[in-house]
């Protein structure tokens, strides 16, 4: 591939980009805007009282932040304990599937073990879900036990399990026969 020569237009574009990209970032605020307001004309006692109030506000804010952090940690531990109490298949389902699918949608769709295996395979192949063999086995087993198929679904899945290989085999057989006849 042949390289194109640099034109003045390229140099101008590079200069414009450099002018905008290489300037230091400035927030536009001075340090005084972050400090508490300095009130003019206050006597020493009032100024000290105001400084104590500001210090109390800071302490209260720090205490609230610590309380909020403690509460978040408590919530995280509680959620972790709830997850550990769940069956392993349900945990794997929550970890891998519920990020994209609502659990309520899974309850509406019942499938057999083969049907759920097909769904999980499709998610791995086409959606990029990364599951280990054990996680796949746990998810399929859990879904098949907790969300079993209806009678109509069993009939459809069985028909597809028979029809899909038959269609492939039939297509290959037809191609071989066609090829044999076209050579004669």
N, C-alpha and C positions, 0 to 999 in steps of 0.2 A: 504494500500500500504506500502510495506516495504522500509525503508530508506537504502540507500547504505552507507557503511562506507567511511570516507574520506581517500583517498590514498595519498601517497607522490606526485603523479602527480597533484592532486587537490590543494594541498598546494603550489606547485611550480607555478601553473597557477595563484592562488590568489596573490602570491608574485609578479609575473610579472605585473599583472594588477595594483596592489597597487603602484608599482614602477613608472609606467607610468602615473597613474591617480592622484596621490597625490603630484606631483611636482608643484610648483607655476608657473603660466604662466608669461613668460617674452617676452616683445615685441622685445627686442634686440636693441632698440634705446636708446641712452642717451639723456638727456635733452638738451645738446649742439646742437644736430642735429635739434631740433625744433626752436632754437633761431636764429635770423638773424646773418649772418657771422660777425665776429669781424675782422676788417681789421687792420693789424699791420702797424705801421710806419706812421699813419696819424696825421697831426697836429690837434689842438683842433677845429679850424674853419671848416675844412673838415669833421671831425667826427660829429660835430653838424649839418652840412648841410646834411650829410648822414642820421642821425637820423630823421631830419625833413622830408626827402624824404620817409623814411620808415613809418613814422607816417601818411604822406599824402596817401601812398599806402593803409595802413590799413583803413583810413577814407573812401577812395574811395571804397574799398572792402565792408565795412560796409554799405555804401550808396547803392551800387549795390544790396546787400543782402536785404536791406529794400525795395528797388524798386521791386525786384523779389517777395518778400513776398506780397507786396501791389498788384502786378499784379495777383498773384495766388488767392488772396482774391477776387479781382474784377471778375476774371474768375469764381470762385465758386459762387459768388452772381448772375452773369449773367446766369450760367447754372441752378441755383435754380429758377430764375425768368422764364426761358424758360420752365422748368418742370412744374411750377405752372400754366403756361398758357395753357398747354396741357389738353385734356379731362382726367378725372380720370381713365378711362379704359386704355388709352394709357400710363399714368404714371405707373399704376400697371404692365402693360406689360413690360415697360422698367425696372422696379425695379426687377421683378421676372423672366422674360423669356429671355431677351436679353443677360443676362450673359452667357447663353449656346447657344442660337439660334440667327442667324442673322435676323434682321427685314426684309431683302430682301427675305429670305426663306419663311417667313410668308406670304408675298405678293403673292408668286407663288402658295400657297396652299390655295384655298378657301374651306370653309366648312360651313355647316349650323350650327345653334345654337346647335343642338344635337351633331353634329360632333365635334365642338370645345369643348363642355362640356366633351365629351369622351377623347379628347386629354389632357385637363387639368386634368381630373381624372387620366389618365394614368401617367402623370408627378407627380401627388401627390402620387400615390400608388407605383410606381416603381422607381422614381428618387428622392423621398424625398423632393419635393417642399412643403413648409409650407405656405398655403394660408388660410386666414380667409374666411368666407362665403361671405362677401361683396367683398373682392378682387376677389374671384373666379367668382362671378356674374358680376363684372365690366369687367374682362378680357374676359369672354365668350361673353358678350354683345358687347364689342368693336370689338372683332375679327369677330363676325358674321356680324356686320354692315359694317366694313371696308374691310373685305375679304370674300365676299359672295361666295357660291358654284356655280359651273357650273351645267348645266342640268344633265350631266352624273354623277356628284358627288352626286346630290340630289337623283338620282335613286339608286345609290349604297348604300348610307346611309339609304335610306328607306328600301331597301331590307335587309340590315343587321339588321335594327331595328326590322323587322318582323321575319327574319330567325333565329336570335340568340335566342330569347325566344322560338320560335317554336322548335328549336333543343334541347334546354334544356328540354322543356315540353315533347317532343317526346322521349327523352332519359329516362326521369323519367317514362313515361307511359310504354315504352318497358321493363324497369327493373321491374316494378310492375307486368306486365303480365308474364314475364319470371319467376319471383319469385312465383307467384300464380300457374303456371303450374308445376314448379319443385317440389312443395310441394305435389302434387297429386300422 
